[in-house]
Amino acid sequence: MRPQSLTRGHKLTRFVRQHRRAVATTAACSIALFAAGNARAHTGLELRGGYYSDAEEGFVGGGFVADVGHSWDFNPNLEWVLTDGYDYLTVNGDLHYDFNRHSDGPAIWAGSGLAVIHTNVDRPTPLSDNSNTDLGVNLFGGVGAKHGSVRPFMQLKGRLADNTETSVALGLRF
């Protein structure tokens, strides 16, 4: 059992403090990639939320999409699963192919990517936290609007790892 005073906000703050180098490196790389690719078409930020089926919990997240050429997009993102009693965070480096980039219809994509999955079970003092970081592979597909300043999307994802998971995401790209 975790102390009642330990809220989700405090857990996120503690996680960032414990992993500040990884968080800082990820943030710096993401900002650099976004800034470098911002001049290209089909580049923007995104916010997402959804449901992890195995964990039976919702999640919130964000990322960006950068056109890397020939209908391929780089889509690094972070998803924080809203669990009770433990931290569950994924950092994903996804690459997807847009099947109809140059048509008038909606964007339809499929792709794959690397996932870094971090979990940390809270335990009362004097027991230590049970922390685990794992690597996995994402396989996903989605559909979304291609035009406008705000573009909604939906994506289904399966993750192959020690902790295999499926999720559905709804989001907005800007």
N, C-alpha and C positions, 0 to 999 in steps of 0.2 A: 504494500500500500504506500502511496506517496503522501507527503504532507498536504493537508488541505490548502495551505497557503501557496503551493506551487501551481500557478496557473499556466495555461498554454503560452502566454506571453513570456512568463519567466522561463519556461522550458526553452523557448526559441532563443532568448537572450543567453541562457547558459550554453546552449548548443553552439551559438556563434562564438562565444568566448572560448570554448574548448577547441573549436576548429577554426580559429580566426585566420590562420594561414591559408587553409584550403578555401574558405569563403572569400578571402581577399583575392587570391589567385583566380578563382572562378569569376568573380565580379570584374576584375581587371581584364581578363581575357574576353569576357562577354562584351564589355564596353568597347574594347579595342576592335573586336570583330564587327560589332554593330556600327561603330563610327567608320570603319574602313568600307563596309558594305552599304552604308546609308545612301550613297549617291546612286546606287543601282536601283532599278525598278523592282517591285515586289519585295521590299524590305520594310519591316516594321516591328513594333512591339506587340505582345499579346498577353492577355489575362485569361486564365482558364480555371474551371472548377469541374468537379465531377464525382465519380464514385469508384472506389476500388472494391471489386467483388469478393476477393478472398478475405481481405481485412474487414469487409462489411462496414466501411467508413467512407465519408466524403473527403475530398481534398480541394485545396486551392493552390494556384501556381501561376507562373508567368514565364515569359521567355521572349525570344525574338525570332524572326524569320528573315533569312538573308538569301537572296537569289545568288546562286553560285554558277549559273549559266546552263544553257541547253535544257531548260525545264526542271532543273534540280535546285532544291532549297535546303539550306542548313538551318535547323530549328533547335538550338540548344534551349533547354527549359528546366525548370525546377518545380517539383510538386511536393507539397507538405500535406501528408495525410493526417486528418484531424482525429487522432486516436485518443483514448483515455488511458492513462497509466504508462504510456511509453511514447518516445519520439519515433517518427517514421518519415524520412525525407529521401526523395530521389532526385538526382541530378542527371539529366539526360542529354546526350549529344546525338541528336537525330538528324538524319538526312532522308529527304523524300523526293519522289519524282511526281511532278504534276502532269497528269495524262492529257489534259486539254488546256494548257497554258494560253494558247493563242486562239481559243474559240470564245464564243459569247456566253456559253453556259457556265455553270458553277465550277469551281476548282475541284478536282477529284484527284487524290493523291494516295500513294502507298510508299512505305519506307521502312527503314530499320535504323538502329542506332545503339550506342553503348549506354548502359545505365549503371550508375553508382548508387547503391541502396544502403542507407544508413538507418539502423534502428538502435534505440537505447532504452532499455527497460529501467524505470525508476524503482529504486529499492530504498527502504528506510535505513538511516544510519544505525549501526556501523557497517551494514552490508554495502558492498560497492555496486555501482551501476553495471548492468550487463549490456555492453555496447558491441555492435556488430556492423561491419561494413562489407558489402558484397558487390560483385560485378555481375551484370546480366546483359542480355540482348533484347531490345525492343523490336517488335514487329507490329506495324500499325497501318491503318488506312483512314482516310477522312474525306469530308466534303465541306465546302465553304464558299462564301461569296468572294469574288475576285475584285469587285469594284466598289468604291466608296471610301469615305474616311473612317468608317467603322464597319468591319466585315465579320459577321458571325460565322462560326464553324463548329463542326462536330467531329470527334475522332474516337475510334475504337482502337485499343492497344492491348497486346499481350506481351508479357515479359517472361523470358526464359532465364531462370536463375535458381539458386537454392530455394528462394522464396518466390516461386512462380506466381504471377498475378495477372489479372485482366482488369481493364478499366475503361470507362467511357468518360469523355470530356466534352464539355460545351464551353465555348470561349468567344472572345472578341479580339480581332486584330485591328491595329491602328496604323 
